[in-house]
Amino acid sequence: MLIESLRIEEVVGEFVELKKSGSSYKGLCPFHPDTTPSFMVNPSKNICKCFVCGEDSRENENLEKYYKIMEDAHTFFQESIFTNSGREALEYLAGRKINPKIIKENRLGFAPNRWSELNDYLINRGHSLNDIIALGLVKESEKGQYDAFRNRIIFPIYSTSGKVIAFGGRTLEKDKEIPKYINSPDTPIFKKGRNLYGLERSSIIKKKNYAMLMEGYMDVLSGYLYGFDVALAPLGTALTEEQGKLLKRYTSNVILAFDSDAPGQSATERAGLILKSLGFNIRVLVLEGAKDPDEFLKAYGKEEFLKSVKSSVEIFDFLF
């Protein structure tokens, strides 16, 4: 199991930037205003503690309630996609060549087109409404509570410790006024600029020693479908330095495969400069005849995509 093989410094490192200090690690305490590193992590004893404010594993115990809510919400979404209400979601994914096997392997789900079904499900399982709201799963209005994700295909987002910490949702509505994609907001267990979609396969990235950064959820799924299981996406935001540092734990080699339109090219330039400053070896995928990896793979197949990977250009050659 992934969780059994975790190192405490990796788990704590999701929330605190740690630096090696002898046999331990240290960083700024997340529980009080800290200007000099006072938060220590001891891998041999599997403990962490701040030597100024005294906080330690008690805070982690407080976070467990949030992880449990997200686990239950994920179960609800996964079960919903294979019910009658999830039929349209399955048809949409089938049209994108994502079959039930891929859905199950990637643990995709569906948020039904009802106002408070998830909220009712979580409340019935004994969770606190305030905690559910804190995770961005439910919102409040003058008329009461309503589910934040409705009539959407659900993509789970994992922490480095293998726990579900957020969701992305792709709408099935035809109304152009409704955002095509929405993501969980920042919560007690999730910071958007510090995580990557697809990170549950970090061990594969470490083994193959390279990653492929793509723009969206469907790009990553198509990559997985065609055997490119090192694909990641930055969760609907421009790549951040924190995301780059997170990726550096697993590899120093990255191929940028963002969209070929003007915003995608800008994202490539920005990401390239950030990753270069962090010491990455960077190449850029140039896809002819398609706007993104998802479209290219489905139009031309794995072998042509592989040729594009082999002919990718070094970042500064691309920018020049």
C-alpha positions in Angstrom: 0.0 0.0 0.0 1.1 3.5 -0.8 0.3 4.9 2.6 2.3 2.2 4.4 5.4 3.2 2.4 5.2 6.9 3.1 7.9 8.9 4.8 6.9 11.5 7.4 9.0 14.1 5.7 7.1 13.7 2.5 3.7 14.0 4.2 4.7 17.1 6.2 6.4 18.5 3.1 3.0 18.9 1.5 2.3 21.8 4.0 5.8 22.9 5.1 8.9 23.6 3.0 11.5 21.4 4.7 15.3 21.6 4.6 17.7 18.8 5.7 19.3 19.4 9.1 21.5 16.5 10.1 19.4 13.4 10.4 16.2 15.5 10.7 14.4 18.2 8.7 13.3 21.7 9.7 11.0 24.4 8.4 8.8 27.3 9.4 6.0 26.3 11.8 2.6 26.3 10.1 0.8 26.8 13.4 2.2 30.1 14.6 3.9 33.2 13.0 7.4 31.8 12.6 10.4 33.7 11.1 13.2 31.2 12.0 12.7 27.5 11.3 11.4 25.9 14.6 9.4 23.0 13.2 11.4 19.8 13.2 10.7 16.4 11.5 12.5 13.3 12.7 12.1 10.5 10.2 13.8 7.8 12.4 11.2 8.5 15.2 8.4 9.3 12.7 7.4 12.4 14.7 7.2 16.1 14.1 7.1 19.0 16.5 7.4 22.8 16.8 9.8 23.7 19.6 8.3 27.1 20.1 4.5 26.6 20.2 4.6 22.9 21.0 2.1 21.7 18.2 2.7 18.2 16.8 0.6 15.3 15.7 -2.5 16.7 17.4 -3.0 19.0 14.3 -2.7 16.0 12.0 -5.5 14.3 14.1 -7.7 17.3 13.5 -7.1 17.0 9.7 -8.2 13.4 9.7 -11.9 14.4 9.8 -11.4 16.3 6.6 -9.7 13.4 4.8 -12.6 11.1 5.9 -15.2 13.5 4.5 -13.3 13.6 1.2 -13.0 9.8 1.1 -16.8 9.5 1.7 -17.5 12.2 -1.0 -15.3 10.4 -3.4 -17.1 7.1 -2.8 -20.4 8.9 -3.4 -19.1 10.3 -6.8 -17.7 7.0 -7.9 -20.9 5.1 -7.1 -23.0 7.8 -8.9 -21.3 7.5 -12.2 -22.6 3.9 -12.7 -26.2 4.7 -11.8 -29.0 5.9 -14.2 -28.2 9.5 -13.3 -24.6 9.0 -14.5 -25.6 7.7 -17.9 -24.9 11.0 -19.7 -21.5 11.2 -18.0 -20.6 7.7 -19.2 -21.7 8.6 -22.8 -19.6 11.8 -22.8 -16.6 9.9 -21.6 -17.2 7.1 -24.1 -17.2 9.8 -26.8 -13.7 10.8 -25.6 -12.6 7.1 -25.7 -12.6 6.8 -21.9 -14.2 3.4 -21.1 -15.4 2.0 -17.8 -12.0 0.3 -17.2 -10.2 3.6 -17.4 -12.9 5.3 -15.3 -12.4 2.8 -12.5 -8.6 2.8 -12.7 -8.5 6.6 -12.5 -11.4 6.6 -9.9 -13.5 9.1 -11.8 -16.9 10.0 -10.6 -20.1 11.9 -11.2 -21.9 14.6 -9.3 -25.7 14.2 -9.9 -27.8 17.0 -11.1 -29.5 17.6 -7.8 -29.2 20.4 -5.3 -28.2 18.6 -2.1 -27.7 14.9 -2.7 -24.0 14.9 -1.7 -24.7 17.1 1.4 -27.5 14.8 2.5 -25.2 11.8 2.0 -22.4 13.2 4.1 -24.7 14.5 6.8 -26.3 11.0 7.1 -22.8 9.6 7.5 -22.3 11.8 10.6 -20.1 14.6 9.2 -20.4 18.2 10.4 -22.0 20.7 8.0 -19.3 23.3 8.9 -16.6 20.8 8.0 -18.3 19.9 4.7 -18.6 23.6 3.8 -14.9 24.2 4.8 -13.9 21.6 2.2 -15.9 23.5 -0.6 -18.2 20.5 -1.2 -21.3 22.5 -0.1 -22.2 26.2 -0.3 -24.7 28.2 1.7 -27.3 30.6 0.5 -30.3 32.4 2.0 -32.4 29.4 1.0 -30.1 26.9 2.6 -27.2 24.6 1.6 -26.5 23.3 -1.9 -23.9 21.0 -3.5 -21.0 22.9 -5.1 -20.5 20.1 -7.8 -23.7 19.3 -9.7 -24.1 17.5 -13.1 -20.3 17.3 -13.4 -17.8 14.5 -14.2 -15.5 14.4 -11.1 -11.7 14.1 -11.2 -10.1 13.3 -7.8 -7.0 15.1 -6.8 -4.5 13.3 -4.5 -1.9 14.4 -2.0 1.6 12.9 -2.1 0.4 10.6 0.7 -2.3 9.1 -1.6 -5.3 10.8 0.0 -8.1 12.6 -1.9 -7.8 16.2 -1.0 -9.8 18.0 -3.7 -11.9 17.5 -6.8 -12.2 18.9 -10.3 -15.5 18.9 -12.1 -16.3 19.1 -15.8 -19.9 20.2 -16.5 -22.3 18.3 -18.7 -24.5 21.4 -19.1 -24.9 23.0 -22.6 -25.3 26.5 -21.1 -22.2 28.5 -22.0 -22.7 30.7 -19.0 -21.8 27.8 -16.7 -18.1 27.3 -16.2 -16.8 24.3 -18.1 -14.5 23.3 -15.3 -14.5 24.1 -11.6 -12.1 23.0 -8.8 -12.2 22.7 -5.1 -11.2 26.0 -3.4 -8.3 26.3 -1.0 -9.2 24.3 2.1 -7.5 23.1 5.3 -6.1 20.1 3.4 -5.7 21.6 -0.2 -3.8 24.5 -1.7 -4.3 24.7 -5.4 -0.9 26.1 -6.3 0.9 23.3 -4.4 -0.6 20.2 -6.0 -0.8 18.5 -9.4 -3.4 16.3 -11.0 -2.1 12.8 -11.7 0.3 12.8 -8.7 -1.0 9.4 -7.5 1.4 8.0 -10.1 4.4 9.8 -8.7 6.2 6.4 -8.1 6.0 5.8 -11.9 7.4 9.2 -12.6 10.3 8.6 -10.2 11.0 5.2 -11.8 10.9 6.5 -15.4 12.7 9.7 -14.3 10.6 12.1 -16.3 7.2 13.8 -16.3 5.0 15.3 -19.0 3.1 18.5 -18.0 -0.2 18.9 -19.8 -2.9 21.5 -19.5 -6.0 19.7 -18.4 -7.7 16.6 -16.9 -8.6 15.1 -20.2 -5.1 15.5 -21.6 -3.7 13.5 -18.6 -6.4 10.8 -19.0 -5.6 10.5 -22.7 -1.9 10.2 -21.9 -2.8 7.4 -19.4 -5.1 5.8 -22.0 -2.3 5.6 -24.6 0.4 4.5 -22.2 2.0 7.8 -21.2 1.4 7.3 -17.5 3.8 10.1 -16.4 1.4 12.9 -17.4 0.4 15.6 -14.9 -1.6 18.9 -15.0 -1.4 22.0 -12.8 -5.2 22.2 -11.9 -6.4 25.0 -14.0 -3.8 27.5 -13.0 -0.5 28.6 -14.4 2.3 26.5 -13.1 3.6 27.8 -9.8 7.1 27.6 -8.2 5.5 25.4 -5.4 4.3 22.9 -8.0 7.7 22.9 -9.6 9.4 22.1 -6.2 6.8 19.3 -5.6 7.6 17.8 -9.0 11.4 18.0 -8.3 11.0 15.4 -5.6 10.3 12.8 -8.3 12.3 13.9 -11.3 14.4 16.7 -12.8 13.3 15.9 -16.4 10.1 17.4 -17.8 8.4 17.6 -21.2 6.0 20.5 -21.5 2.9 19.5 -23.5 0.6 22.5 -23.1 -2.0 23.6 -25.7 -0.8 24.9 -29.0 -2.9 28.1 -28.9 -1.6 31.5 -27.7 -2.6 31.0 -24.0 -0.9 27.6 -24.1 2.3 29.0 -25.6 2.3 31.7 -22.9 1.9 28.9 -20.3 4.8 27.1 -21.8 7.0 30.1 -21.6 6.1 30.8 -18.0 6.4 27.2 -16.9 9.7 26.9 -18.7 11.3 29.8 -16.9 10.0 28.7 -13.5 11.3 25.1 -14.0 14.6 26.3 -15.4 15.2 28.4 -12.2 14.6 25.2 -10.2 17.2 23.2 -12.2 15.0 21.1 -14.4 16.0 19.7 -17.8 13.1 20.9 -20.0 11.9 19.9 -23.5 8.8 21.2 -25.3 6.4 19.0 -27.3 5.4 20.5 -30.6 2.2 18.9 -31.9 1.3 19.6 -35.5 -2.3 19.4 -36.5 -3.9 19.4 -33.1 -4.6 21.9 -30.3 -3.7 19.6 -27.4 -2.3 16.1 -26.5 -5.8 14.7 -26.1 -6.8 15.7 -29.6 -3.5 14.6 -31.1 -3.5 11.2 -29.5 -7.1 10.5 -30.7 -6.4 11.7 -34.2 -3.0 10.3 -34.9 -2.3 7.6 -32.2 0.4 6.5 -29.9 3.3 6.0 -32.4 2.9 9.5 -33.9 2.8 11.0 -30.4 5.9 9.1 -29.5 7.7 10.6 -32.6 6.7 14.0 -31.4 8.2 13.2 -27.9 11.4 12.1 -29.5 11.6 15.2 -31.6 10.7 17.6 -28.8 13.0 20.7 -28.5 15.0 22.1 -25.7 13.1 25.0 -23.9 15.4 27.8 -25.0 15.4 26.6 -28.6 11.7 26.6 -28.5 11.5 30.1 -27.0 14.0 31.5 -29.5 
